[in-house]
Amino acid sequence: MELYQKLKEVKAKFDKINEQLADPANLNNQEKLVKLSKERSHLSDIVETFDEYVIVINNLKENKEILDSSKDKELVEIAEAETEELESKQEELEEKIKFLLIPKDPDDDKPAIMEIRAGTGGDEAGLFAADLLRMYTRYSEIKGWKYELIDINEGAMGAIKEAVLNITGIGVYGNLKFESGVHRVQRVPETEASGRVHTSAASVVVLPEAEDVEVDVDPNDIRVDVYRSGGAGGQNVNKVETAIRLTHIPTGIVVQCQDERSQLKNRQKAMKVLKARLYDMKLQEHNSNIAQQRKTIVKSGDRSDKIRTYNFPQNRVTDHRIGLTLYNLSEVMEGDIDELIEKIKIADRTEKLKAV
């Protein structure tokens, strides 16, 4: 039984982690303890299910012995009925175990940095980018997450050229990571007199927020520029140089933040985004070989792909990665995107299950 052997290995690993956590020699190594605790937390569900699975297997063995040797008709009937139930339970537990054995993305529980940029389509693309920003902030509110605007570059008539958000809460990155990609909109712009449908696009990038221990940034590699925040004039213009632009010289990554009136707070926010981008770069490098070997249904690594189309005349939204079409676009634009996200996550788990 290949699955049974795999589970025994997991149980042995779980027991070893418990020993390491109890070892006084590790008490002063906080980084190691955090890592072991996270790993133990992930394995605990598998081990609990395995323990239940072992009981079912043992009960099946006992029932088989009764069926093979007992001449007590009543006892045989009870064993037959129980066996049917136990076999059904065995199948159910095996399916559950297979899903639990899928390697968990260690970044899923992290906060996220979300970047939204207007693409092709002129002003209409900027208006659509603003709509996406509202959609994701509404979704965050529905989920009980907190979001903070780090940077925004506004255009005319409520359009945005670029917006950067920091979103915190339970399971943020795990829920939003598949939103990375090109989002396309089809609708009649307000300025279109003939009523012709236009197509434009915006791109979304979702990055896991990096912890200090994961990304080591040398201060000598960063050029810091301080400038005055822009604005519409009058009271909105900051007369003090509080806006920050960080340039990571080795990679050429540029991050800016002008949301806060404090130079220190803007610098801290900009550094958070810079670390997330550097961490993502390191992660993409690490995963590139795996991505080339196995093309998944959910092409989360390829941000050049058009992932979704929002068709306003037909109140339709289509996710091209899994061929899903829903006719509730008005609700989707109000942040009701749980069904889209859950279907993508199921498709991803199903694909990974094949590898398991």
N, C-alpha and C positions, 0 to 999 in steps of 0.2 A: 504494500500500500504506500505509494509514493507520497500522497498527501499526509498520511499518518506519520511517516518518517520526517517529513518537513516540519510538522507541528512539534515533534519531539525535539528537534533541533532548536526551534523557537523557544520552547519551554526551558531547555538547557541554558540558552542565552539569557532568558529572563531571570533564571536563578542566579546566574553569574553576575548579572547587573545588581541584583539585590545584595549579593556578597560584597561587591565593590562599594555600594552605597553605605553598607554597614562597617566597612573597613576604616578604622581611625586614621590610617595613613592618607586617606583622601579628603578628610574633613577640612583641611586648609586650602584645597584646590577647588575654589568656587566654580571656575569655568568647567572643570571636569564633572563636578556634581550636577550642574545645570544640564549638561549634555546627557549624563546618565539618567537623570530624572525624566527628561523629555523622551528618551528612548524607552524607558520603563513604562511611561504613560501610554505610548503607542502600542507596546507589546501586551499590555495588561488585558485589553479587550480580546486579543487573540488567545491568550492563555486561559482566560475565563471560559471562552467558548470551547476551547480544546478540552478543558476539564469536563464540561457538559457532554462533549462528544465522546470522551472515554467512557463515561457512565452509560451512554446509549449503546456503544459497541459491546461493552461487557454484558449488558442486559440482553442484547441480541444473541450473544454466545450462549448465555444460560438458557434462553428460550429455545435455541436450536438443539441443545442437549436434551431438553424435555421432549421436544417434538421427535427427536431421533430415538429416544429410549423409553419414554413413559407409555404405559398402557392405560393410564387413567384418562378416560374420555373427556371428563369435565376439565381436567388440568390442561389437556392438549388444546381444547377449545379456547381456554383463557390465553394460553401461550400464542395461539394463532392470531387472536385479536390484538394482543399486545405487540406481536411481531410486526403486524401491518402498521400500527401506530409508530413503532420505533423506527422502521425503515423510512417512513415519511419524515420523521424527525431527523434521521441521519442525513437524508438528502438536503433538507432545509439547512442544517448546520454546516454541511459541506459547502453549500453555496455562500453562506455567510462568511465562512472561513476564507474562501477564495477571495472575496472582496476585501476582507481584513488583511490578507497577505499582500495586497497591492501596495508597493512602497509609497509611503505618505510624503508629499512634498513638504520638506521642513520649513518652507517659507509660508505655508498656508495660513498660519495663525498670526502672521505679522501685519502691522499697519502697512498702508500702501501710499506710494506717490503716484498720482494720476496726472498725465499731461494730455491736454486736448488742443489740437491745432487745426485751424481752417485749412482746407486743401484747395483743389481746383473748383472753380465756380464763382470767383469774385465775392461780392457782398453777400450773396446768398449762402456761400460756404461759411462765411463768418457768422451769419444768423443761425445756421444749422449747428455750428460749433457751440454757440450760446445755448441752443436748445439742448444739446447733449450735456453741457455743464449743468443745466437745470435738472435734467433727467437723473443724473448721477447724484446730485446733492439731495434731490427728493428721495431717491432710493436709499441713500445713507440715513436720512431722517426716519424712513419707514423701518430700517433695520436697527435703529437705535445707535448708530455710529456717530462719531463727531468728525466734522470736516473743517479744514482751515485753508483759506485761500492764501497761497504763498506768493503767486505772481499772476498778473493778468495784463494782457495787452489788448485794449479795447479798440474797436473800429467804429464806423458810423452806424447810426440807427439801432444801437443795441447789439451790434455784431461784436465778436471777439476774434482776434487773430491767434491768440494763444492764452491758455490758462493752466496753472499748475496748482494742484490740490494735495494736501496731506490728509488722509482719511485714517482714523483710528477706531478700533473696536474689535469685537470677537470675530475671527475668521475673515477679516477684510480682504487680504490678498487672495486667499483661496476662493472667494466668491467673485472677485473682480478680474482675476488674471486673464481670463479668456475674452475680456473686452478689448484687449490690445489688437489693433488692426485698423483697416480703413472702413469707415461707415459711410454709406452712400445714401443720399436723399433724393427723392423724386417728388416735386411739387410745383405749383404755380406761384412764383414770387409775387409779392404785393405790388411790385413795380411793373409787372408784366401785363400790359393792356390787352393783349390778344388772347390771354388765357392759356398760353402754351406752357406745357410742363417742362421744367428745367431739371437737369441732373447736376448735383454738386456733391462734394465730399468733405469729410473731416477725418483726421486720424486721432486715435487714442492710444496712449502707451501707459501701461500699468506696471509699476516696479515695486518690489518688496522693499520696505524701509530697512536700510542696513544698520546693524548694530555695530558699535565701535570696535568690538573684537573681530568683526568679519572683514572690515576694510581699514587698512592702515594707510592713512594719507599723510605724506610728508609735507609739513607746512612750507618748506622751501620750494615745493612743486606748484604752489598756488600763488597766482597774481591777484591781488585784491584792488579793485577800483571802487572808489566811493563817489557818488554823484547825487544830485537832487532828484527827488521823485517827480515824475511828470504828472500832469493832471489837466483838467479842463480850464484852469485859470482861477483867479480869485483865491478863496480860502482853500481850494483843493491842492494848490501848489505848495509843496513843502520848501520853505526857504532855507532849511538846514540840510546839509549833505548827509542823508540817512540811508539812501538806497545803496545796495551793495551788488557788485558784479564779481563773481569768482571765476577765474580761468585756470583750469587744471592743465598745466603746460605739457606734461608728457602725452596726454590724450587729446588735448584741444577742446575738451568739454567746457562749455560756458554756462554758468547758472547765475540768474539775477533775482533779487527780491527787493521790492519797494513797498510791501504791504504795511509794515509797521513804521511808527514814527521814531523808533529806537534803532540806531545803527547796529547795536549789539544783537537785538532780536532778529533783525533782517539777516545779519551774518549767520546766526545760528540756524535759521530756516534754510538759507542758501546752502549751508554746509550739509544739512540733512538731505537735500535733493542731490547734491554732488555725490555724496556717499552712496545714495541709492543707485545713481547712474553707473558709478564705478563698480558697485556690487553686481548690478545687472550685466555689465560688460564681462565681468569675471565669470558669471554664471552662464552666459551665452557661449563663452569660449569653452567652458567645461562640458556643456551639453551638445556642442556642435557635432561631435562624432556620432553620438546616439541619434541625433535628429536626422543625420544623413542615412543611417542604417535602417531606420524604421519611420515611415511617414504615417503619422496618426490621423485619425478622422479630424481631430481638433488641431489645427495647425497653429498652435499657440506660439511657436517660435518664429513664424514668418509673418512679420508685421506688414509686409508689402501686399498681402492678400486682402481682397475685398471680403470682409466677413459678414456684413449685414446690409440690407437695403430697407429703407423706410419709405414706403410709397403712400403719400398723403391722400391723393384722390381716391384710392381704394381702401384706405384705413388699414393697410397691410404692412406687416414687417416680416422679412424673410431672413433667416440665418442660413447662409450658403454652405457652411461647413457640415451641417447635418441635414440640410434640406427641409428645415422646419419653417412653416408659414403660419402666422397667426393674424387674425383680423381684429385686433384690438389696439391699433397703433395709438389712438388717443390716450388710452390707459398707460401704454408703455412710456409715452412721452411725459407722463406724470410720475414716473418712477416705478411703475408696476412691471418690473423686468425679472422677477423671481423665476417665472416659468421658463423664460429663455435661458437663464443662467443654469437652472437645475437640469434642463435637457442636455445642455452642453457638458455639464459635469458627468452626467450619466454616460454620455457617448465616450467621454475620455476614460472613465473607469472601465467601461466595457472593452475598449481597445487595449488598455493596460492589462486587463484580465487575461487576454489571449497570451500575453507574454508570460504571465504567471503560470 
